Amino acid sequence: MNLENTQVQMRKGILEYCILHIISRGEVYASDMLDELTAARMIVVEGTLYPLLTRLKNMGLVEYKWVESKSGPPRKYYKLTDRGAKFLQKLTETWDELVHSTSMITSKSTTSA
């Protein structure tokens, strides 16, 4: 088994949750999301983020608006829809349960048979 592949898969599994959480704080530009995800060592590239944002938009969880920029082309800012906020709330409940369950399992010491 390849450790690096397993680590990447674990990160991918929670990427949608992390992106929705970032967007839930207010309107956000995609490159700011990339910066935060990279700083958190989620190791995301544009080729991963933009298709995921499109999928979230198509699901009705996020929406965007174009904002003119003085230093270049217009920027697309994302925000959660009401449906997205409810979806994120359910994901947060699931995340909390998973953290609790995982902690219960991983905090037990090993015993000799």
Secondary structure, DSSP 8 states (H G I E B T S, - for coil): --HHHHHHHHHHHHHHHHHHHHHHTS-EEHHHHHHHHHHTT----HHHHHHHHHHHHHTTSEEEEEEEETTEEEEEEEEE-HHHHHHHHHHHHHHHHHHHHHHHHHTS-----
